[in-house]
Each structure stands twice: as C-alpha cells, then as structure tokens.
C-alpha cells in the first residue's frame, strides 16, 4: 500500500485521488463480465480498512448528532419569552 504517499497529500488531493480511483473502478467493472477474483491476501487489508471506515463514519455521525442536539437548545432558547 502507498500509505506513506497518502499521508503526504493534502485533503483536496486525497479527495481528487479518491474520485479518480472510483471512476477507474467503475470503468473496470463495466468491462468485466463477472466479478473480480480477489486473492485472500488482498481481501484481508480491504476488510480491515472497511471496518475502520465504518467506525469513523459512525463516530463522526455521533459527534455531529451530539453537536446539533447541544446547539439546538442554545439557539432556540433566546426565541422563547
């Protein structure tokens, strides 16, 4: 993996690379007649990264919900007499 190379990229560069990789994947998927044959040694890191991504998404969503619920009380309290 190119973990060291990715850590040096800015957020904008990472997003651009991700969009490019997604588009390349769509093109390859369209050209294939059946699904990819991924060897087990490549599936393990993919599964680990997927789990980490799900955890981050869950933690991020929880943080946003907590922030919104806390902020809602403060912003609306001034509206009531």
C-alpha positions, 0 to 999 in steps of 0.5 A: 500500500502507498500509505506513506504517499497518502499521508503526504497529500493534502485533503483536496488531493486525497479527495481528487485521488479518491474520485479518480480511483472510483471512476477507474473502478467503475470503468473496470467493472463495466468491462468485466463480465463477472466479478473480480477474483480477489486473492485472500491476501488482498481481501484481508487489508480491504476488510480491515480498512472497511471496518475502520471506515465504518467506525469513523463514519459512525463516530463522526455521525455521533459527534455531529448528532451530539453537536446539533442536539447541544446547539439546538437548545442554545439557539432556540432558547433566546426565541422563547419569552 
